[in-house]
Amino acid sequence: MYSHFTKLILSLAAAAVLGYLISGLTGLFAACCAVLLGYLFLHLYQINRLFRWLKSPKLNNLPRSGNGIWGNIFDTLLSQAKSRKKRKQKLASALLHLNRVTEALPNGVLLLDAQGRIEWLNHPAAQHLNLDLTRDHQGILKNLIRSPEFHAFLQATADQQPDIHISLHGRSILITRTAFDKDQTLLVSQDITAIERLNTTRSDFVANVSHELRTPLTVINGFLETLIDLPDMPHAQQQEFLALMQQESRRMLDLIADLLTLSRLESGQADEQLQALNLSDLIEQAAAEGRTLSQEQHTFTTDITPDIWLNGIALDLHNAFSNLIFNAVRYTPAGGSIHISLLPEDEHHIRFSVSDTGPGIAAEHLPRLTERFYRVDPGRARQHGGTGLGLAITKHALSKHYAELEIQSLPGRGSTFSAVLETVAKSSNDQD
């Protein structure tokens, strides 16, 4: 500022001297007026440039003026504009990071203003509440979710009702009100569909286990009471009662053993490491056990490719194969036939199948056959001694070996249970 004023005084003095020398006092006055007008014009010009820039303040079109007061002004503005740009970039980066964090959250987050309008929501919230991120922004939430219970929740205070459980489009959503600003409401949503399904499954499982154990225990207890009350019961009848009690006890032991096996398979725990197994020998063994269970009441045929190897757990695979073969024996009437095959599917896969001429299974039952304790005919299943867990065990055992249980069945035409497994080269121990 001082140097600029000094330049002005020197310019006026020089002009005054020059004007006086040329035209005396008139020239002096005219020269001073000319310098002042030029000075004024220069400032008005710079002010106009500044005004135009302020209407559209972009960093790349900031006026430049070199030295002097306007140079200082524009340099200061340039420095401030650069600083603001850096702060804006940092803020934008922070907001972008915050948005990415909120989008990565499994829970939905939704902010409402005092009128219940949506100020902001993340993608999980839009999914949970079936909202559109763009269309429903600034929309009134209670008009977008037509649920009387939800409307009552929005009108209540956090002390009165901190959360609500609603069902939307087949999903169970838990919505919690979180303290935020007095004029705003923060809602957090959580999809608990899987949790509820698990709780239902657990409750059903406990109820089924209780029912399955209660029946044999009731039978055993009834026989014991009879034996105690009638000590003089004929020996033959006592033996009959004891045989039935032993049968029911064995049934409970089988159930407990299957429960432990299923629990181990579902937990992902393995008692053994994967090892090279002769699949052909395992199936031959399971087929022999099936013939023993049949007691020559069925016709057995096999088509087993010899020397097929895979990496697996012998106990789990044996459980899977024997369950399928035993089911075929149990549910195929006497005189029926059972066919067991192990045939190549392609160069690296083999298909195991068990086919029977039993009564078959209706199509509506097929998707649920591998559920725990699911029975097409509960009475007949108990009559044949099944625990209701065999196919569930088979499914999980095959899954551990990257195979799926396939079921084909028609009422009156029998059933076929099969699985495709990945093979490996013949064990090095057996190549000699």
Steps between C-alpha positions, in 0.01 A plus 500: 500500500779747593702435183191539286420839662861608451477415129183707475668808662806469277280467189303810597820697570654402168183587312471834684855596417458399137166682469635814665800508267273461197196712585555655840233468766236382252725222379585405858131463591419311182790259550399428861139440393614265223711295745214481753250398230735232375553377856124494555438318171760239589332429834154489348630254241648275767185528713292392200730201441469404866121539489469273194720239662301510827184416303672183377797433731702236318864442580612483138348838396619714792630836364871562507638854553873476563641740757316761700204493730282308254773246454504453877121473508484243222793302641324489837176389336690236304660366818164493679331332203768230489464446875121473469538254212730280708257510794211423266692204354581369849138540606377325185748218560386467862135496394574241232681284756211541745252398230710196415512405869122533539441305180725221628298468820266200513246718679292769339526861618225755431476866615164676529432869555239644738222440243599139444663563161797291394811717510746220437510120479754238402456211259426230766218718639353535151514122459350423840211746460455456123584865429664668202813702584419771246123496466417481870753758619312778681189284505293458816588156637157414641351556155751260346452216751133423548494327835285618794747348746788687336306828501433459873870432551598824322257703711615347829807615690812293549404446864159370399615275215874480427467242220254312284494170315315512168463267202557657159490310172572163661786626720512565872642845577597634844498882513657682793465867584833662595542828689622775268386861476179635653371592154620181330445128539761236421369153416717188476359195316618139517389204290436220753334257258783248523514531880127437531521207261784355708305549822200327345718213382657468843161498671368241257811291550467502879129414471572213257780358713280517809220322316729233357649423842173521686339214307757225579540628855123478549500144366790395723348665805165331437658156475705559815191604694321189379790274600516662846124480554480140375799316643336165431463568129567191285861469392414503130315830533786647704741408224272663244489821704877498549554451126277796421678714761834404346366595156389843622831553681688418182280746315596777745868412469472517119327837525767640731777365276341662193454828688868504594601417142278773358626753753859422407429530127307828535768656718763432235716303740678201355623211705735395222709669237426443134674192370506292183212251518399213279141606429420170332590305815295734720190450288553123481512495881182711530326276244596189703354661813184576305467132396536398864226744602276372219525137618455383141160670471617711202687445177834682508691593183817708478700668226806633681803619307805358680793696636343847512686735734419833658618723784256486787405393851414132516254522790295780343484335158407166653217668692375664181506184286363266767213740585388501137530121465329432835212733408453307177486175698261637765248655262503247217244224556619140517553359153612836362836576345784735590772606257828662610733652243829691485560614142721769338331834439796651315879483512523629858161421653309187600127457567375290792133393480254292701177408322207306644154378400336636814179704524665820378464852635262775389660808346387738778708305754828491306634849594457425872636147520838613635347703783558364848217273618299554184305186410263439211311250715601535870327182607663286233841657565493411868378150411813451288730630773618824341607796712396764248857630476652267240453722193604812693823321595547388140450851366761653734747214451482538121523879530834462682619317190364768261215280385123544502231243564274456197156342542274364228176330595149431374217352707464131418821490293776509759778746578859573403745678732832602346803725537791597276844500668840613382757225453878500532776285357549152642673500840878477471497227764300277267682560173754221544 
